[in-house]
Amino acid sequence: MKLTLIEKLLGALLIITIVMTIVIPFIPNLFLHLV
């Protein structure tokens, strides 16, 4: 199965969205630990 460029971009966007929803809640905690 050869993915088209658009399908790759959509897949990347989906992964970024999922990662962000997981990571964003932890960012304030990380800043608190750094400061």
PDB file of N, CA, C, O and CB in Angstrom:
ATOM      1  N   MET A   1       0.829  -1.216   0.000  1.00  0.00           N
ATOM      2  CA  MET A   1       0.000   0.000   0.000  1.00  0.00           C
ATOM      3  C   MET A   1       0.855   1.255   0.000  1.00  0.00           C
ATOM      4  O   MET A   1       1.605   1.509   0.943  1.00  0.00           O
ATOM      5  CB  MET A   1      -0.933   0.012   1.212  1.00  0.00           C
ATOM      6  N   LYS A   2       0.737   2.030  -1.056  1.00  0.00           N
ATOM      7  CA  LYS A   2       1.516   3.270  -1.146  1.00  0.00           C
ATOM      8  C   LYS A   2       0.642   4.437  -0.704  1.00  0.00           C
ATOM      9  O   LYS A   2      -0.424   4.687  -1.267  1.00  0.00           O
ATOM     10  CB  LYS A   2       2.050   3.498  -2.598  1.00  0.00           C
ATOM     11  N   LEU A   3       1.116   5.141   0.314  1.00  0.00           N
ATOM     12  CA  LEU A   3       0.348   6.289   0.812  1.00  0.00           C
ATOM     13  C   LEU A   3       0.623   7.520  -0.037  1.00  0.00           C
ATOM     14  O   LEU A   3       1.758   7.765  -0.448  1.00  0.00           O
ATOM     15  CB  LEU A   3       0.688   6.575   2.290  1.00  0.00           C
ATOM     16  N   THR A   4      -0.415   8.281  -0.292  1.00  0.00           N
ATOM     17  CA  THR A   4      -0.225   9.543  -0.999  1.00  0.00           C
ATOM     18  C   THR A   4       0.272  10.588  -0.006  1.00  0.00           C
ATOM     19  O   THR A   4       0.205  10.394   1.208  1.00  0.00           O
ATOM     20  CB  THR A   4      -1.547  10.009  -1.687  1.00  0.00           C
ATOM     21  N   LEU A   5       0.766  11.686  -0.537  1.00  0.00           N
ATOM     22  CA  LEU A   5       1.296  12.754   0.310  1.00  0.00           C
ATOM     23  C   LEU A   5       0.218  13.283   1.254  1.00  0.00           C
ATOM     24  O   LEU A   5       0.488  13.551   2.424  1.00  0.00           O
ATOM     25  CB  LEU A   5       1.853  13.897  -0.554  1.00  0.00           C
ATOM     26  N   ILE A   6      -1.003  13.433   0.741  1.00  0.00           N
ATOM     27  CA  ILE A   6      -2.104  13.961   1.564  1.00  0.00           C
ATOM     28  C   ILE A   6      -2.405  13.009   2.718  1.00  0.00           C
ATOM     29  O   ILE A   6      -2.629  13.445   3.848  1.00  0.00           O
ATOM     30  CB  ILE A   6      -3.379  14.178   0.703  1.00  0.00           C
ATOM     31  N   GLU A   7      -2.408  11.695   2.428  1.00  0.00           N
ATOM     32  CA  GLU A   7      -2.674  10.719   3.485  1.00  0.00           C
ATOM     33  C   GLU A   7      -1.585  10.767   4.549  1.00  0.00           C
ATOM     34  O   GLU A   7      -1.873  10.651   5.740  1.00  0.00           O
ATOM     35  CB  GLU A   7      -2.778   9.303   2.898  1.00  0.00           C
ATOM     36  N   LYS A   8      -0.326  10.938   4.122  1.00  0.00           N
ATOM     37  CA  LYS A   8       0.778  11.056   5.083  1.00  0.00           C
ATOM     38  C   LYS A   8       0.597  12.291   5.961  1.00  0.00           C
ATOM     39  O   LYS A   8       0.784  12.224   7.176  1.00  0.00           O
ATOM     40  CB  LYS A   8       2.135  11.121   4.348  1.00  0.00           C
ATOM     41  N   LEU A   9       0.231  13.421   5.345  1.00  0.00           N
ATOM     42  CA  LEU A   9       0.030  14.656   6.104  1.00  0.00           C
ATOM     43  C   LEU A   9      -1.112  14.501   7.099  1.00  0.00           C
ATOM     44  O   LEU A   9      -1.005  14.944   8.242  1.00  0.00           O
ATOM     45  CB  LEU A   9      -0.251  15.829   5.157  1.00  0.00           C
ATOM     46  N   LEU A  10      -2.215  13.869   6.667  1.00  0.00           N
ATOM     47  CA  LEU A  10      -3.352  13.658   7.564  1.00  0.00           C
ATOM     48  C   LEU A  10      -2.954  12.750   8.718  1.00  0.00           C
ATOM     49  O   LEU A  10      -3.342  12.993   9.861  1.00  0.00           O
ATOM     50  CB  LEU A  10      -4.544  13.055   6.799  1.00  0.00           C
ATOM     51  N   GLY A  11      -2.189  11.715   8.432  1.00  0.00           N
ATOM     52  CA  GLY A  11      -1.717  10.816   9.479  1.00  0.00           C
ATOM     53  C   GLY A  11      -0.825  11.548  10.464  1.00  0.00           C
ATOM     54  O   GLY A  11      -0.949  11.362  11.675  1.00  0.00           O
ATOM     55  N   ALA A  12       0.080  12.385   9.952  1.00  0.00           N
ATOM     56  CA  ALA A  12       0.965  13.159  10.822  1.00  0.00           C
ATOM     57  C   ALA A  12       0.154  14.113  11.696  1.00  0.00           C
ATOM     58  O   ALA A  12       0.426  14.244  12.889  1.00  0.00           O
ATOM     59  CB  ALA A  12       1.996  13.945   9.987  1.00  0.00           C
ATOM     60  N   LEU A  13      -0.837  14.776  11.108  1.00  0.00           N
ATOM     61  CA  LEU A  13      -1.692  15.693  11.872  1.00  0.00           C
ATOM     62  C   LEU A  13      -2.433  14.957  12.980  1.00  0.00           C
ATOM     63  O   LEU A  13      -2.546  15.456  14.099  1.00  0.00           O
ATOM     64  CB  LEU A  13      -2.696  16.390  10.944  1.00  0.00           C
ATOM     65  N   LEU A  14      -2.936  13.771  12.663  1.00  0.00           N
ATOM     66  CA  LEU A  14      -3.664  12.968  13.647  1.00  0.00           C
ATOM     67  C   LEU A  14      -2.751  12.600  14.810  1.00  0.00           C
ATOM     68  O   LEU A  14      -3.138  12.714  15.974  1.00  0.00           O
ATOM     69  CB  LEU A  14      -4.237  11.694  12.995  1.00  0.00           C
ATOM     70  N   ILE A  15      -1.530  12.156  14.485  1.00  0.00           N
ATOM     71  CA  ILE A  15      -0.568  11.779  15.524  1.00  0.00           C
ATOM     72  C   ILE A  15      -0.212  12.986  16.382  1.00  0.00           C
ATOM     73  O   ILE A  15      -0.172  12.880  17.608  1.00  0.00           O
ATOM     74  CB  ILE A  15       0.705  11.179  14.895  1.00  0.00           C
ATOM     75  N   ILE A  16       0.048  14.142  15.748  1.00  0.00           N
ATOM     76  CA  ILE A  16       0.389  15.361  16.494  1.00  0.00           C
ATOM     77  C   ILE A  16      -0.750  15.754  17.423  1.00  0.00           C
ATOM     78  O   ILE A  16      -0.517  16.136  18.570  1.00  0.00           O
ATOM     79  CB  ILE A  16       0.708  16.521  15.528  1.00  0.00           C
ATOM     80  N   THR A  17      -1.980  15.661  16.931  1.00  0.00           N
ATOM     81  CA  THR A  17      -3.143  16.016  17.755  1.00  0.00           C
ATOM     82  C   THR A  17      -3.236  15.115  18.980  1.00  0.00           C
ATOM     83  O   THR A  17      -3.465  15.592  20.091  1.00  0.00           O
ATOM     84  CB  THR A  17      -4.438  15.918  16.931  1.00  0.00           C
ATOM     85  N   ILE A  18      -3.057  13.809  18.776  1.00  0.00           N
ATOM     86  CA  ILE A  18      -3.129  12.852  19.889  1.00  0.00           C
ATOM     87  C   ILE A  18      -2.011  13.123  20.892  1.00  0.00           C
ATOM     88  O   ILE A  18      -2.243  13.149  22.101  1.00  0.00           O
ATOM     89  CB  ILE A  18      -3.039  11.394  19.366  1.00  0.00           C
ATOM     90  N   VAL A  19      -0.793  13.326  20.378  1.00  0.00           N
ATOM     91  CA  VAL A  19       0.348  13.592  21.264  1.00  0.00           C
ATOM     92  C   VAL A  19       0.111  14.862  22.071  1.00  0.00           C
ATOM     93  O   VAL A  19       0.374  14.896  23.273  1.00  0.00           O
ATOM     94  CB  VAL A  19       1.655  13.716  20.449  1.00  0.00           C
ATOM     95  N   MET A  20      -0.387  15.907  21.412  1.00  0.00           N
ATOM     96  CA  MET A  20      -0.636  17.171  22.105  1.00  0.00           C
ATOM     97  C   MET A  20      -1.684  17.016  23.205  1.00  0.00           C
ATOM     98  O   MET A  20      -1.525  17.574  24.291  1.00  0.00           O
ATOM     99  CB  MET A  20      -1.083  18.237  21.110  1.00  0.00           C
ATOM    100  N   THR A  21      -2.751  16.266  22.938  1.00  0.00           N
ATOM    101  CA  THR A  21      -3.782  16.090  23.969  1.00  0.00           C
ATOM    102  C   THR A  21      -3.219  15.360  25.171  1.00  0.00           C
ATOM    103  O   THR A  21      -3.678  15.567  26.295  1.00  0.00           O
ATOM    104  CB  THR A  21      -4.988  15.324  23.408  1.00  0.00           C
ATOM    105  N   ILE A  22      -2.215  14.496  24.946  1.00  0.00           N
ATOM    106  CA  ILE A  22      -1.609  13.776  26.065  1.00  0.00           C
ATOM    107  C   ILE A  22      -0.584  14.664  26.774  1.00  0.00           C
ATOM    108  O   ILE A  22      -0.519  14.672  28.003  1.00  0.00           O
ATOM    109  CB  ILE A  22      -0.943  12.469  25.575  1.00  0.00           C
ATOM    110  N   VAL A  23       0.219  15.410  26.007  1.00  0.00           N
ATOM    111  CA  VAL A  23       1.354  16.157  26.564  1.00  0.00           C
ATOM    112  C   VAL A  23       0.937  17.460  27.242  1.00  0.00           C
ATOM    113  O   VAL A  23       1.459  17.791  28.307  1.00  0.00           O
ATOM    114  CB  VAL A  23       2.352  16.460  25.469  1.00  0.00           C
ATOM    115  N   ILE A  24       0.001  18.209  26.641  1.00  0.00           N
ATOM    116  CA  ILE A  24      -0.360  19.543  27.146  1.00  0.00           C
ATOM    117  C   ILE A  24      -0.720  19.568  28.633  1.00  0.00           C
ATOM    118  O   ILE A  24      -0.265  20.475  29.329  1.00  0.00           O
ATOM    119  CB  ILE A  24      -1.519  20.082  26.355  1.00  0.00           C
ATOM    120  N   PRO A  25      -1.510  18.626  29.162  1.00  0.00           N
ATOM    121  CA  PRO A  25      -1.815  18.673  30.602  1.00  0.00           C
ATOM    122  C   PRO A  25      -0.568  18.564  31.484  1.00  0.00           C
ATOM    123  O   PRO A  25      -0.578  19.035  32.621  1.00  0.00           O
ATOM    124  CB  PRO A  25      -2.780  17.556  30.958  1.00  0.00           C
ATOM    125  N   PHE A  26       0.502  17.950  30.978  1.00  0.00           N
ATOM    126  CA  PHE A  26       1.709  17.758  31.782  1.00  0.00           C
ATOM    127  C   PHE A  26       2.645  18.961  31.738  1.00  0.00           C
ATOM    128  O   PHE A  26       3.500  19.102  32.613  1.00  0.00           O
ATOM    129  CB  PHE A  26       2.447  16.529  31.310  1.00  0.00           C
ATOM    130  N   ILE A  27       2.501  19.835  30.736  1.00  0.00           N
ATOM    131  CA  ILE A  27       3.427  20.960  30.557  1.00  0.00           C
ATOM    132  C   ILE A  27       3.490  21.872  31.790  1.00  0.00           C
ATOM    133  O   ILE A  27       4.595  22.200  32.220  1.00  0.00           O
ATOM    134  CB  ILE A  27       3.017  21.778  29.338  1.00  0.00           C
ATOM    135  N   PRO A  28       2.362  22.299  32.381  1.00  0.00           N
ATOM    136  CA  PRO A  28       2.450  23.158  33.576  1.00  0.00           C
ATOM    137  C   PRO A  28       3.203  22.480  34.717  1.00  0.00           C
ATOM    138  O   PRO A  28       3.967  23.131  35.429  1.00  0.00           O
ATOM    139  CB  PRO A  28       1.050  23.547  34.049  1.00  0.00           C
ATOM    140  N   ASN A  29       2.993  21.176  34.895  1.00  0.00           N
ATOM    141  CA  ASN A  29       3.704  20.446  35.939  1.00  0.00           C
ATOM    142  C   ASN A  29       5.207  20.458  35.682  1.00  0.00           C
ATOM    143  O   ASN A  29       5.995  20.621  36.614  1.00  0.00           O
ATOM    144  CB  ASN A  29       3.194  19.003  36.027  1.00  0.00           C
ATOM    145  N   LEU A  30       5.609  20.288  34.424  1.00  0.00           N
ATOM    146  CA  LEU A  30       7.033  20.304  34.085  1.00  0.00           C
ATOM    147  C   LEU A  30       7.637  21.668  34.397  1.00  0.00           C
ATOM    148  O   LEU A  30       8.740  21.751  34.937  1.00  0.00           O
ATOM    149  CB  LEU A  30       7.242  19.954  32.596  1.00  0.00           C
ATOM    150  N   PHE A  31       6.920  22.736  34.060  1.00  0.00           N
ATOM    151  CA  PHE A  31       7.424  24.081  34.347  1.00  0.00           C
ATOM    152  C   PHE A  31       7.554  24.301  35.845  1.00  0.00           C
ATOM    153  O   PHE A  31       8.518  24.920  36.297  1.00  0.00           O
ATOM    154  CB  PHE A  31       6.503  25.144  33.738  1.00  0.00           C
ATOM    155  N   LEU A  32       6.594  23.801  36.624  1.00  0.00           N
ATOM    156  CA  LEU A  32       6.652  23.947  38.081  1.00  0.00           C
ATOM    157  C   LEU A  32       7.874  23.225  38.631  1.00  0.00           C
ATOM    158  O   LEU A  32       8.530  23.724  39.545  1.00  0.00           O
ATOM    159  CB  LEU A  32       5.365  23.402  38.739  1.00  0.00           C
ATOM    160  N   HIS A  33       8.183  22.058  38.083  1.00  0.00           N
ATOM    161  CA  HIS A  33       9.351  21.309  38.557  1.00  0.00           C
ATOM    162  C   HIS A  33      10.647  22.016  38.162  1.00  0.00           C
ATOM    163  O   HIS A  33      11.615  22.008  38.922  1.00  0.00           O
ATOM    164  CB  HIS A  33       9.336  19.875  37.994  1.00  0.00           C
ATOM    165  N   LEU A  34      10.668  22.627  36.971  1.00  0.00           N
ATOM    166  CA  LEU A  34      11.872  23.326  36.517  1.00  0.00           C
ATOM    167  C   LEU A  34      12.106  24.593  37.328  1.00  0.00           C
ATOM    168  O   LEU A  34      13.249  24.935  37.630  1.00  0.00           O
ATOM    169  CB  LEU A  34      11.763  23.668  35.026  1.00  0.00           C
ATOM    170  N   VAL A  35      11.032  25.289  37.681  1.00  0.00           N
ATOM    171  CA  VAL A  35      11.154  26.530  38.457  1.00  0.00           C
ATOM    172  C   VAL A  35      11.166  26.158  39.938  1.00  0.00           C
ATOM    173  O   VAL A  35      11.262  27.037  40.794  1.00  0.00           O
ATOM    174  CB  VAL A  35       9.978  27.535  38.133  1.00  0.00           C
TER     175      VAL A  35
END
